[in-house]
Amino acid sequence: MLKKMLIRWAAALILVMITYNPTSFNYVNWARASYDAQLSVVILLGLILFVAYAIFVRATLQSIGKIGIGLVVAVIAVLLWVLYDKGLLDPANSTVMTWIGLVTLSFVLGIGLSWSIIRRRISGQLDVRESDVNDDVDE
């Protein structure tokens, strides 16, 4: 179970980091620099990233919903508050805060992608979409 969850979180982290990060190695910086010379490639890779985000965000919204996303973000925000209170986090450091924001986004997406595994393990129940049930009845 943990391995599957880590793989899903790693996939979300890779997606987020490929798109943007504080280093110069990311899609946003490359696209800005290459826009004139390689417009078709910039658009192709942008669409691929868009499709990946659409899949990840849709799966996350279906599994944990807006309230679940809010709860994950709230837990992370309070954790950051604790780190700040303990003197371990400097919000004035924009690079560190950017990394934290990116990792937070990857956690939200990773938990969203893994929620069915977690829920099944805790409750013993499978998550079944309504359309899946109707598709089986129609056949």
Steps between C-alpha positions, in 0.01 A plus 500: 500500500771748598695427182195574282434823689864610470497430126187713457644782709830481308309524172319810630827649624669440165209660315507807723880533490520457123246777458669752728759516774740770626787364290541575131414141405123508449242527226399859577854639470579285196176602327573870558850462356397276209164651407616674182731227370296190595138609527355167385704302754414746778129461421525119471674462836263753656201296382655180634548667838144635485361151434706357788370770735143440381534130584662563840262779604189313385606187689573709809165681484316172453675324786529765773298791360538867578453445873770232505737728310426775752569264790834384356605861439385596852707222659807606302439868582483424873815289472674798338368724777653266759832504313485881492420519873796272574729724295559235233333687213564848363204621290715785366707248302301488176699209355426276799136607499474418128642151562255453788210608279603256226541211744162589654335486159663163435374372838145608416516327162676194642245456779220549249646231276556266797178556694325191363790285622494664843123477532491136390772413753322681786140405427524190286270667244573563135431835334275448199388783277130519420571482126693174549195343666269622221740376229490149646119501512467608136718220363 
